[in-house]
Amino acid sequence: MMKSFRNIMVVLISGVMSVSALESSDATSSSQAGKKGPLKVELTAELGFLSVLDHKIQFGRGGTYFDYNKTGGQDVLFPFNRLSINTQWKRNTFVLLYQPLGLETEELVDRDLVIDGMTFPAQSGVKFFYNFPFYRFSYLYEVVPEGQWNVGLGVSLQIRNATITFESTDGERFRTNRDLGLVPALKARIRYNLNEMFWLATELDGIYAPVSYLNGDDNDVTGAILDASIRAGYTHNKGYTAFLNVRYIGGGAEGQSDNYEFPSDGYVKNWLHFLAVSVGFSWEIF
């Protein structure tokens, strides 16, 4: 499995470097690079709220395709935050991101809820915990260097670290599903400078692919992720930046996994669509 991931990342990085070969002349590149130091390290934090647009899940082929938004109490706003470190060396950018994502609710289910063979009866209270934080490492190459437009293309490797639980409020029934794995993705970052201080930007990390192709297995699983944002910001000449950000987080997986334990039969169907609004602050430490 790791060998397949390495091969995929090599292909993606090779594609990015091929695109970078189409950049403008070396003279222009040197001129742009000369406008800033060769090394820049920036810390970024975001704080806001998250809304669940749509979120459905199923564990077990005979299980309920459950709607968290309509029946699981996810029809409210949740706190949202993320932290990242951006390190730029000339036209190469490395990003280390941590995204906590934990939704904890409690609801009276209006119909029988079947999770991995266990039935939570209608009109009973259930505690739901959907914890799906992730870590992401990204590499970007500036295809269009600094100027009015700044465009970077690259790749990401995300570590998913999921714990999903269902527990009756009387403590009599309980089901849990945990998953740890690697997800490669493509990445793009585009910024348009309105003037020396104000700018607009978008950033995307995403992939859609059959998981069996990615990991070389025979299981029939399809997976996808998309983390896409639009932001408007103000940068002070001393290296401080403030911005307003609107972000879509979506994706999931569907199919039969070979890596499962009883009472699960290995079948999972999990698709989510989240929208986050946040304010952010960046500090260029050097």
QUIZICOR-V281497 format. One record per backbone hydrogen bond with DSSP energy under -0.5 kcal/mol. NH is the residue of the N-H (numbers start at 1). CO is the residue of the C=O. E is the energy in kcal/mol with one decimal. If there is no record, write none. Layout:
BEGIN
nh=NH co=CO e=E
nh=NH co=CO e=E
END
This chain:
BEGIN
nh=5 co=1 e=-2.0
nh=6 co=2 e=-2.4
nh=7 co=3 e=-2.2
nh=8 co=4 e=-2.1
nh=9 co=5 e=-2.6
nh=10 co=6 e=-2.3
nh=11 co=7 e=-2.0
nh=12 co=8 e=-2.5
nh=13 co=9 e=-2.7
nh=14 co=10 e=-2.2
nh=15 co=11 e=-1.9
nh=16 co=12 e=-2.0
nh=17 co=13 e=-2.4
nh=18 co=14 e=-1.7
nh=19 co=15 e=-2.0
nh=20 co=16 e=-2.0
nh=21 co=17 e=-0.8
nh=21 co=18 e=-0.6
nh=22 co=19 e=-2.0
nh=23 co=20 e=-1.7
nh=29 co=25 e=-2.1
nh=30 co=26 e=-2.7
nh=31 co=27 e=-2.0
nh=32 co=28 e=-2.3
nh=33 co=29 e=-2.7
nh=34 co=30 e=-1.7
nh=35 co=32 e=-1.7
nh=36 co=33 e=-1.4
nh=40 co=88 e=-2.5
nh=42 co=86 e=-2.8
nh=43 co=283 e=-2.4
nh=44 co=84 e=-2.5
nh=45 co=281 e=-2.1
nh=46 co=82 e=-2.3
nh=47 co=279 e=-2.3
nh=48 co=80 e=-2.8
nh=49 co=277 e=-2.3
nh=50 co=78 e=-3.1
nh=51 co=275 e=-3.2
nh=52 co=74 e=-0.5
nh=52 co=76 e=-0.5
nh=53 co=51 e=-0.8
nh=53 co=273 e=-2.1
nh=54 co=273 e=-1.7
nh=56 co=271 e=-2.3
nh=57 co=66 e=-2.2
nh=58 co=269 e=-2.2
nh=60 co=267 e=-2.5
nh=63 co=60 e=-1.9
nh=64 co=114 e=-2.3
nh=66 co=57 e=-3.0
nh=66 co=64 e=-1.3
nh=68 co=55 e=-2.2
nh=68 co=66 e=-0.8
nh=69 co=55 e=-0.8
nh=71 co=67 e=-2.5
nh=72 co=67 e=-0.8
nh=72 co=68 e=-1.1
nh=74 co=68 e=-1.9
nh=78 co=50 e=-2.5
nh=80 co=48 e=-2.3
nh=82 co=46 e=-1.3
nh=83 co=98 e=-2.2
nh=84 co=44 e=-2.2
nh=85 co=96 e=-2.2
nh=86 co=42 e=-3.0
nh=87 co=85 e=-0.5
nh=87 co=94 e=-3.1
nh=88 co=40 e=-3.5
nh=88 co=86 e=-0.5
nh=89 co=92 e=-3.3
nh=90 co=38 e=-2.6
nh=90 co=88 e=-0.5
nh=92 co=89 e=-2.4
nh=93 co=140 e=-2.8
nh=94 co=87 e=-3.1
nh=95 co=138 e=-2.3
nh=96 co=85 e=-2.2
nh=97 co=95 e=-0.5
nh=97 co=136 e=-2.8
nh=98 co=83 e=-2.9
nh=99 co=134 e=-2.7
nh=100 co=98 e=-0.5
nh=103 co=130 e=-2.9
nh=104 co=102 e=-0.6
nh=105 co=103 e=-0.5
nh=105 co=128 e=-2.4
nh=107 co=126 e=-2.4
nh=109 co=107 e=-0.7
nh=109 co=124 e=-2.1
nh=113 co=120 e=-2.7
nh=114 co=112 e=-0.5
nh=115 co=113 e=-0.6
nh=115 co=118 e=-2.8
nh=116 co=59 e=-2.2
nh=118 co=115 e=-2.0
nh=120 co=113 e=-3.4
nh=120 co=118 e=-0.5
nh=121 co=119 e=-0.7
nh=123 co=109 e=-3.2
nh=124 co=121 e=-0.9
nh=126 co=107 e=-2.6
nh=127 co=167 e=-4.0
nh=128 co=105 e=-2.8
nh=129 co=165 e=-2.0
nh=130 co=103 e=-3.0
nh=131 co=129 e=-0.7
nh=131 co=163 e=-2.4
nh=132 co=101 e=-3.5
nh=132 co=130 e=-0.6
nh=133 co=161 e=-0.6
nh=134 co=99 e=-2.0
nh=135 co=159 e=-1.8
nh=136 co=97 e=-2.3
nh=137 co=157 e=-2.3
nh=138 co=95 e=-2.5
nh=139 co=155 e=-2.7
nh=140 co=93 e=-2.7
nh=141 co=153 e=-2.6
nh=142 co=91 e=-2.6
nh=143 co=141 e=-1.1
nh=143 co=151 e=-1.3
nh=144 co=151 e=-1.9
nh=145 co=143 e=-0.6
nh=150 co=191 e=-2.2
nh=151 co=144 e=-1.8
nh=152 co=189 e=-3.1
nh=153 co=141 e=-2.1
nh=154 co=187 e=-2.6
nh=155 co=139 e=-1.7
nh=156 co=185 e=-2.7
nh=157 co=137 e=-2.6
nh=158 co=183 e=-3.1
nh=159 co=135 e=-3.5
nh=160 co=158 e=-0.6
nh=160 co=181 e=-2.3
nh=161 co=133 e=-1.4
nh=162 co=179 e=-2.6
nh=163 co=131 e=-2.7
nh=164 co=177 e=-2.8
nh=165 co=129 e=-2.4
nh=166 co=175 e=-2.7
nh=167 co=127 e=-2.1
nh=168 co=173 e=-2.3
nh=169 co=125 e=-2.1
nh=171 co=168 e=-2.0
nh=175 co=166 e=-2.5
nh=177 co=164 e=-2.3
nh=179 co=162 e=-2.2
nh=181 co=160 e=-1.6
nh=183 co=158 e=-2.8
nh=185 co=156 e=-2.3
nh=186 co=206 e=-2.2
nh=187 co=154 e=-2.4
nh=188 co=204 e=-2.3
nh=189 co=152 e=-2.6
nh=190 co=202 e=-2.6
nh=191 co=150 e=-2.6
nh=192 co=200 e=-3.3
nh=193 co=148 e=-3.0
nh=194 co=192 e=-0.7
nh=194 co=198 e=-1.6
nh=195 co=198 e=-1.7
nh=199 co=233 e=-2.0
nh=200 co=192 e=-2.6
nh=201 co=231 e=-2.4
nh=202 co=190 e=-2.6
nh=203 co=229 e=-1.6
nh=204 co=188 e=-2.7
nh=205 co=227 e=-1.8
nh=206 co=186 e=-2.1
nh=207 co=225 e=-2.1
nh=209 co=223 e=-2.3
nh=211 co=221 e=-2.2
nh=212 co=221 e=-0.9
nh=213 co=210 e=-0.9
nh=214 co=210 e=-1.3
nh=215 co=211 e=-2.6
nh=216 co=212 e=-1.1
nh=217 co=212 e=-0.6
nh=221 co=219 e=-1.0
nh=222 co=254 e=-2.6
nh=223 co=209 e=-2.4
nh=224 co=252 e=-2.3
nh=225 co=207 e=-2.1
nh=226 co=250 e=-2.2
nh=227 co=205 e=-2.8
nh=228 co=226 e=-0.5
nh=228 co=248 e=-2.4
nh=229 co=203 e=-2.3
nh=230 co=246 e=-2.4
nh=231 co=201 e=-2.6
nh=232 co=244 e=-2.0
nh=233 co=199 e=-2.4
nh=234 co=242 e=-3.0
nh=235 co=197 e=-2.6
nh=236 co=234 e=-0.5
nh=236 co=240 e=-3.8
nh=239 co=236 e=-1.8
nh=241 co=282 e=-2.2
nh=242 co=234 e=-2.4
nh=243 co=280 e=-1.9
nh=244 co=232 e=-2.5
nh=245 co=278 e=-3.1
nh=246 co=230 e=-2.6
nh=247 co=276 e=-3.3
nh=248 co=228 e=-3.3
nh=249 co=274 e=-2.1
nh=250 co=226 e=-2.6
nh=251 co=272 e=-1.8
nh=252 co=224 e=-2.7
nh=253 co=270 e=-2.0
nh=254 co=222 e=-2.1
nh=255 co=268 e=-2.3
nh=256 co=220 e=-1.2
nh=257 co=255 e=-0.5
nh=257 co=266 e=-2.6
nh=260 co=258 e=-1.0
nh=264 co=261 e=-1.9
nh=268 co=255 e=-2.2
nh=269 co=58 e=-2.2
nh=270 co=253 e=-2.9
nh=271 co=56 e=-2.2
nh=272 co=251 e=-2.6
nh=273 co=54 e=-2.5
nh=274 co=249 e=-3.0
nh=275 co=51 e=-2.6
nh=276 co=247 e=-3.1
nh=277 co=49 e=-2.3
nh=278 co=245 e=-2.6
nh=279 co=47 e=-2.4
nh=280 co=243 e=-2.8
nh=281 co=45 e=-2.3
nh=282 co=241 e=-2.7
nh=283 co=43 e=-2.6
nh=284 co=239 e=-2.4
nh=285 co=41 e=-1.5
nh=285 co=283 e=-1.0
nh=286 co=41 e=-1.2
END
